[in-house]
Amino acid sequence: MATRPTPGKKSQETLKASPTGQKTQPRKVPSRRSKAEPDGQRTSASWTQDPEGVRRDILATARAEFVENGLSGARVDKIAAQTSTSKRMIYYYFGDKEGLYRAVLEEAYAGIRKLEKNLDLGALKPTEALAALTGFTFDYHADNPDFVRLVMVENIHHARHLATSSKIGALNSSAIDMIREIYGRGLEDGVFRPGINPIDIHLTISALSFYNVSNQASIQQVFGHDMAAPKARLRRRHSVIDTVTQMVSV
C-alpha cells in the first residue's frame, strides 16, 4: 500500500523527473530568511567592501537631489532609497543633512579646480593662457548646470555652509593663484596693463560664465532667446573670451 504524504509538511527540497523518467538532483528552495534580511545587514557588506564607491554613490545621488529640490526640500530618506546604503549610514558618515550637503558642495568645487590644474597654461603665452582659462570656465559651467544651481542654492543660504567648510578656502585659492601667475607674466611681457587685481579678473570670468547658465530660463521667456542653442552658445563663448582679454590688454 502506498504511503500518503503527511498533511502540513513541505519538504525544503523538490525532486523533479527528467524526460527519461530518471529523478534529477534535489533542488533547494531558497530560504525565506535571506529575503527578510535587515537593511542594515545588506548595506554593511557593500560599505565594507567598497567604502569609497558607496560614498561616491551617495554624493552623486545627493547632488542630484539638492540640485532639484534645494537644501530645504531635499530628503535624506529618498537619497538612501536610491543608493546601496541606509539613512542611518548616511548620518553616521556625514553627520546630518547639512553635513551631506556641505560634502556635495566641496566635491563640486573640487571638480572644477582639479580640471583647471590639468590645463597646463604655463606652456601658453599670457593672452592665450587667459583665453584658454576663460573658454574652459565658460564650457564647464555650460556643461555642468548642476554646479551653477548648487552655487545658487548656497547663495540663498548666504554661503553659511561654505563658511563652515574646512576645505573650500584651500580648494579655491588655486583659481586666484592661476590668474595671478598669468597676469604677472603678461605684465612682464608688456601685453597686460598694470593695476588690475587678479580677483577682479576671476570675478569677470566667473560672472559671465555663470550668467549664461543661471539665467537661461528667464532670458528665453523674456526675449525668446535660447542661450543654450549651439550657435548662440558658441557666439557667446567668443564674446566672453574677447571681453576678458580686452579687459587686461594694453
C-alpha positions as CSV (number, residue, x, y, z in Angstrom):
1,M,0.0,0.0,0.0
2,A,1.4,3.4,-1.0
3,T,2.1,5.8,1.8
4,R,0.3,9.1,1.6
5,P,2.4,12.3,2.3
6,T,1.8,13.7,5.8
7,P,-0.5,16.7,5.6
8,G,1.0,20.1,6.5
9,K,4.7,19.1,5.9
10,K,6.5,20.6,3.0
11,S,10.0,19.5,2.0
12,Q,12.7,22.1,1.6
13,E,13.9,20.1,-1.4
14,T,12.0,19.4,-4.6
15,L,12.5,16.3,-6.8
16,K,12.0,16.6,-10.5
17,A,11.5,13.8,-13.0
18,S,13.5,14.1,-16.2
19,P,12.0,13.3,-19.6
20,T,13.7,9.8,-19.4
21,G,12.0,9.1,-16.1
22,Q,15.1,9.4,-14.0
23,K,15.0,11.7,-11.0
24,T,17.2,14.8,-11.0
25,Q,19.3,16.0,-8.2
26,P,17.3,17.7,-5.4
27,R,16.8,21.5,-5.9
28,K,16.9,23.5,-2.8
29,V,14.2,26.1,-2.2
30,P,15.7,29.5,-1.2
31,S,15.4,30.3,2.4
32,R,12.9,33.0,3.3
33,R,15.2,34.4,5.9
34,S,17.6,35.7,3.3
35,K,14.8,37.8,1.8
36,A,13.9,39.2,5.1
37,E,17.5,40.3,5.9
38,P,17.5,43.7,7.7
39,D,18.5,46.7,5.5
40,G,21.5,47.5,7.8
41,Q,22.9,44.0,7.2
42,R,22.5,44.2,3.5
43,T,24.2,47.5,3.1
44,S,27.0,47.0,5.7
45,A,28.7,44.4,3.5
46,S,28.8,46.7,0.4
47,W,30.0,49.6,2.5
48,T,32.8,47.4,4.0
49,Q,33.9,46.0,0.6
50,D,33.9,49.4,-1.2
51,P,33.5,52.3,1.2
52,E,34.8,54.9,-1.3
53,G,32.5,53.6,-4.1
54,V,29.5,53.8,-1.8
55,R,30.5,57.3,-0.7
56,R,30.7,58.4,-4.3
57,D,27.3,56.9,-5.0
58,I,25.8,58.8,-2.0
59,L,27.3,62.1,-3.1
60,A,26.2,61.7,-6.7
61,T,22.7,60.9,-5.7
62,A,22.6,63.7,-3.1
63,R,23.9,66.2,-5.6
64,A,21.0,65.5,-7.9
65,E,18.6,65.7,-5.0
66,F,19.9,69.1,-3.8
67,V,20.1,70.5,-7.3
68,E,16.4,69.5,-7.9
69,N,14.9,70.4,-4.5
70,G,17.4,72.7,-2.8
71,L,18.7,72.1,0.7
72,S,15.3,72.6,2.4
73,G,13.4,70.4,0.1
74,A,15.9,67.5,-0.2
75,R,15.1,64.3,1.6
76,V,17.8,62.0,3.0
77,D,15.4,59.0,3.0
78,K,15.0,59.5,-0.7
79,I,18.7,59.6,-1.2
80,A,19.2,56.5,0.8
81,A,16.5,54.7,-1.2
82,Q,18.4,55.3,-4.4
83,T,21.8,54.2,-3.1
84,S,23.2,51.0,-1.8
85,T,23.2,52.2,1.8
86,S,20.8,53.3,4.5
87,K,19.7,56.6,6.0
88,R,21.4,55.6,9.3
89,M,24.7,55.0,7.5
90,I,24.5,58.4,5.7
91,Y,24.1,60.1,9.0
92,Y,26.9,58.1,10.5
93,Y,29.4,59.3,7.9
94,F,28.1,62.8,7.1
95,G,26.6,63.8,10.4
96,D,23.3,65.2,9.2
97,K,21.6,66.5,6.0
98,E,23.6,69.7,6.2
99,G,26.9,67.8,6.6
100,L,26.0,65.8,3.4
101,Y,25.1,69.0,1.6
102,R,28.4,70.5,2.6
103,A,30.3,67.5,1.3
104,V,28.4,67.8,-2.0
105,L,29.5,71.5,-2.3
106,E,33.1,70.6,-1.5
107,E,33.2,67.9,-4.1
108,A,31.6,70.2,-6.7
109,Y,34.2,72.9,-6.2
110,A,37.0,70.3,-6.2
111,G,35.8,69.0,-9.6
112,I,36.3,72.3,-11.4
113,R,39.6,73.1,-9.6
114,K,41.0,69.7,-10.5
115,L,40.3,70.2,-14.2
116,E,41.7,73.7,-14.1
117,K,45.1,72.4,-12.9
118,N,45.2,70.0,-15.8
119,L,45.1,72.8,-18.4
120,D,48.9,73.3,-18.5
121,L,48.5,77.0,-19.1
122,G,52.2,77.7,-18.3
123,A,53.1,76.5,-21.8
124,L,51.0,79.2,-23.4
125,K,51.6,82.9,-23.9
126,P,49.8,85.1,-21.3
127,T,47.0,86.2,-23.6
128,E,46.5,82.7,-25.0
129,A,46.6,81.2,-21.4
130,L,43.9,83.7,-20.2
131,A,41.8,82.9,-23.3
132,A,42.1,79.2,-22.7
133,L,41.2,79.5,-19.0
134,T,38.2,81.7,-19.8
135,G,37.0,79.3,-22.5
136,F,37.4,76.4,-20.1
137,T,35.4,78.1,-17.4
138,F,32.6,79.0,-19.8
139,D,32.4,75.5,-21.1
140,Y,32.5,73.9,-17.6
141,H,29.5,76.0,-16.5
142,A,27.6,75.3,-19.6
143,D,28.3,71.6,-19.5
144,N,27.6,71.3,-15.7
145,P,24.4,73.3,-15.0
146,D,24.0,71.4,-11.7
147,F,27.2,73.1,-10.4
148,V,25.6,76.5,-11.2
149,R,22.4,75.5,-9.4
150,L,24.3,74.3,-6.3
151,V,26.1,77.6,-6.1
152,M,22.7,79.4,-6.4
153,V,21.2,77.3,-3.6
154,E,24.2,78.1,-1.4
155,N,23.8,81.8,-2.0
156,I,20.2,81.6,-1.0
157,H,21.6,80.4,2.3
158,H,24.1,83.2,2.4
159,A,27.0,80.8,1.9
160,R,26.8,79.7,5.6
161,H,27.8,76.1,4.7
162,L,30.8,77.3,2.7
163,A,31.8,79.3,5.8
164,T,31.9,76.2,8.0
165,S,33.8,74.1,5.5
166,S,37.5,73.4,6.3
167,K,38.2,72.6,2.6
168,I,36.7,75.3,0.5
169,G,39.3,78.0,1.1
170,A,42.2,75.8,0.2
171,L,40.3,74.4,-2.8
172,N,39.5,77.7,-4.4
173,S,42.7,79.6,-3.7
174,S,44.3,77.9,-6.7
175,A,41.9,79.7,-9.0
176,I,43.2,83.1,-8.0
177,D,46.8,81.8,-7.9
178,M,46.5,80.7,-11.5
179,I,45.2,84.0,-12.7
180,R,47.8,85.9,-10.7
181,E,50.6,83.8,-12.4
182,I,49.1,84.5,-15.9
183,Y,48.6,88.2,-15.2
184,G,52.1,88.5,-13.8
185,R,53.6,87.0,-17.0
186,G,51.5,89.3,-19.1
187,L,52.9,92.4,-17.2
188,E,56.4,91.2,-17.7
189,D,55.9,90.8,-21.4
190,G,54.2,94.2,-21.6
191,V,51.0,92.8,-23.0
192,F,48.8,93.4,-20.0
193,R,48.1,96.8,-18.4
194,P,49.0,97.2,-14.7
195,G,46.7,98.0,-11.8
196,I,44.2,95.1,-12.1
197,N,43.5,92.8,-9.2
198,P,43.5,89.1,-10.1
199,I,40.3,88.6,-8.1
200,D,38.6,91.1,-10.5
201,I,39.7,89.1,-13.5
202,H,38.3,85.9,-11.8
203,L,35.0,87.6,-11.0
204,T,34.6,88.7,-14.5
205,I,35.2,85.3,-16.0
206,S,33.0,83.6,-13.4
207,A,30.2,86.1,-13.7
208,L,29.9,85.9,-17.5
209,S,30.1,82.1,-17.4
210,F,27.7,81.7,-14.6
211,Y,25.0,84.1,-16.0
212,N,25.0,82.1,-19.3
213,V,23.5,79.2,-17.3
214,S,21.7,80.7,-14.4
215,N,19.5,83.0,-16.5
216,Q,18.7,80.7,-19.4
217,A,15.1,80.2,-18.5
218,S,14.3,83.9,-17.8
219,I,16.1,85.1,-21.0
220,Q,14.2,82.5,-23.0
221,Q,10.8,83.8,-21.7
222,V,11.6,87.5,-21.8
223,F,13.5,87.7,-25.1
224,G,12.7,84.4,-26.8
225,H,16.5,83.8,-27.0
226,D,17.8,80.3,-26.3
227,M,21.2,80.8,-24.7
228,A,21.8,77.0,-24.8
229,A,21.4,76.7,-28.5
230,P,24.8,75.5,-30.1
231,K,25.2,78.6,-32.3
232,A,24.2,81.0,-29.5
233,R,26.5,79.3,-27.0
234,L,29.5,79.4,-29.4
235,R,28.9,83.1,-30.2
236,R,28.6,83.9,-26.5
237,R,31.7,82.0,-25.7
238,H,33.8,84.0,-28.2
239,S,32.3,87.2,-26.8
240,V,33.2,86.3,-23.2
241,I,36.8,85.4,-24.1
242,D,37.1,88.7,-26.1
243,T,35.7,90.7,-23.1
244,V,38.1,89.2,-20.6
245,T,41.3,89.5,-22.8
246,Q,40.4,93.1,-23.8
247,M,39.9,93.9,-20.1
248,V,43.6,93.3,-19.3
249,S,45.3,94.1,-22.6
250,V,47.4,97.2,-23.1
